[in-house]
């Protein structure tokens, strides 16, 4: 199933990529608290502050510049490959834009695109967490080697920590399964919480000390065929655990002690849930497609707001797939896109619908109360021919991207989490070549970062150059900035 899903995503990305090719030339140390790569820590400000500093917007740290007009800052050329290759992972620090390439992680000057450093790894980067520590460390997964005639498909069994400030791989290792045997575990996902790195997959997992890679714990094995499907990090550490048979699985979501792996609380998902995704660990919010009722490939029919301390359900929020547009990759625990959690609210985009004009679609961002499950009053309107997608929280505000119409550039806005008032932070060029390049990066399948007047789009998968692209420049990332 994972291979089928991955292949389908790869087809979508390759088709989307063809367009751009043709148109554009814990308990741990709080100093290492994990945050998102854009600088937010679970709804807090860049340094964990609830309010922005002097000159910031109310409720956040991002500033509205005097001139919101943006320009293309730089483009990163796609590396030449001979097959579909994973290039997962992108992060933004105070000095660098960091992007995974073919078997390497590269730091670029975040304004000019000049290469600052490169960290080579044994094989392609097959997984990465979006979380960063305050001193700019993050975790990746990579394959044990490059493809050879003898071994065409190397395993994704290496986990490592990269220092994005120094441009250095601090450590890397593989582990064997808790059930025994000497074959390294194949990982699907990796995350960070406090000073713990947790990596997991269907064949097992383990947790490590962020500082030196010392093994902390492995998931427990019991007689009910239970295993950890994956972990979600940030301000706390959660696991989705699956038990029972393939035809009748029972999933639970547990909060863990990051240092020991011991469960702190547990919530049993309802029957009919084959996969679950953790949207947020603090507050604990889980998404699932109950009984395969979503029907649109989004992986979401319902959200579950859970008391992390007790494991008791606070409220279940029905999210009609025909109305709301967030997405989760069903086989990954920490993969949801197009939504945000903060202010004890869940912010969701609606599906595109007809606008007030004669032509074009539009949508809105709305909010659900995580205590009551009620749809709250107020909304942020994208405006005719634009489509809004939440990217992350910035204090009490929501940072969102406005996908543009055919004759405009995209926009980044800050949305007040209470009043839904929008403040324009950036508007990209309306030049046709730039505009077509921007919109060729699918928001659902690309890595999208915004911070301090800089906006980055990047691919997660790349493929071999086709004959028709012999003379074209192929791009891995596209960067914009305000003056």
Beta strands, then each sheet from edge to edge (+ up, - down):
strand 1: 35-36
strand 2: 70-77
strand 3: 85-86
strand 4: 90-92
strand 5: 96-101
strand 6: 104-109
strand 7: 115-120
strand 8: 125-128
strand 9: 131-132
strand 10: 137-142
strand 11: 158-163
strand 12: 168-173
strand 13: 189-193
strand 14: 196-201
strand 15: 204-209
strand 16: 215-217
strand 17: 227-232
strand 18: 237-244
strand 19: 249-256
strand 20: 263-268
strand 21: 276-281
strand 22: 284-288
strand 23: 302-306
strand 24: 313-318
strand 25: 339-342
strand 26: 345-349
strand 27: 353-354
strand 28: 361-362
strand 29: 364-369
strand 30: 380-381
strand 31: 387-394
strand 32: 397-403
strand 33: 411-416
strand 34: 422-427
strand 35: 447-451
strand 36: 454-458
strand 37: 461-462
strand 38: 475-482
sheet 1: 1+ 9-
sheet 2: 2+ 38- 36+ 35-
sheet 3: 3+ 37-
sheet 4: 4+ 5- 6+ 7-
sheet 5: 8+ 10- 11+ 12-
sheet 6: 13+ 14- 15+ 16-
sheet 7: 17+ 18- 19+ 20-
sheet 8: 21+ 22- 23+ 24-
sheet 9: 25+ 26- 29+ 30-
sheet 10: 27+ 28-
sheet 11: 31+ 32- 33+ 34-
end
